[in-house]
Amino acid sequence: MVPAGGRINTAVLRDATHWDEVVTALGYEHLRRHDLRHTALTWLADAGVKVHVLRVIAGHGSLSTTQRYLHPDQRSIDEAGDALSAHLKAPRSPAIPRLRAV
């Protein structure tokens, strides 16, 4: 049943999907429905969806809120490090000085 105003609140969703019973039967009692928002937004970001689009999808008012939902996996962190290493090792034009550690 959809409440007046056409909005489905979390309690209605929980009851309609039998959330508590399902997660208990699967052994994931600790899993919250809200956790799935974080997962979905992270997967969308990993798929290349821009953060300003994710903000609209999530219904957030600010980009900083959306950014708090994104949780990069270890592979993404490793790839970022590899990209930085490749950039720093790339040959440079003599006109562009290289930064040196001091």
N, C-alpha and C positions, 0 to 999 in steps of 0.2 A: 504494500500500500504506500502510495506517495503522499506525504503530508501536504497540507494546504500550502499553496505558494509554489508547488512543483519542485521543491528541493528535496533531495534525498540526503538526510543527515547520516552521520556515521552509525548511530544506533539502529536505524532502519536497515542500513547496508549490512551491519553485523548480523542482525536477526534474519534478514532475507537470504544471506549466504551461509548461515549456520557456522559463522567464522570460528567461534569458540570450540565447537565440537570438531570441526575439520582440523584445526591446528593441533588440538589435543590428540586426536586419532593419529596424526602424522608425527607426533612427538616434538612439535615446534610451539609449545605453549608460550614461549618467550617472544614469538613473532607477532608484531603489531601490524595492523593494516597500513598505518602511516609509514612503516619501513618500506613498503612496496612503492610508495611515492618516490622515496630516495633512489631505490633500485631502478625504477622506470626512467627517472630523469637522468640518472647516470648512464644508463644504456643508450638513451637518446643522444646524450652528449658524445658518448663514445662512437656513435654512428655518424657523427658530424653535424648534428643539429646545433645551430648557433645558440649561444646562451640567451640572447635577446628573444629568440623564438621560444626557448624553454620557459622563460619568465612568463610569457603569455599563456603557454600550455598549462603551467602550474597555477596560474592566477595570482602570481605574486606582484606586489606593488613595486618591488625594488630588485635590481639585479643582484645585490648582495645577499638577499634572502635566497634567491635561486642558487647562487654559488655555494651556499652552505649545504645544499642538498646533494652536491656532486662529490662523489668519492672515487677518485682514480684508483685503479688496481695497480699492482706492482709492475705489471708489464708496461702500463702507460708511463709510470715513473721511470722505469729503466729506459724506455724509448726516448723520453725527454733528455735523459742524461747522455744517451748515445748521440742524439742530434746535436747537443751542445758540444760534445767532444769532437764530432766531425767538423762542426763549424770552426772550432778553435784550431784544429789541425789543418784546415784548408789553406792552400797557398794564397798569399796576399800580394797585391800590387805593391811595389816599392814605395809608391806615393802614399800608401795607407799604413801608418805605423802600427805594429802589433803591440798589444798591451803586455807588460811584463810584471810578474809578481815582484814585490819589493820586500 
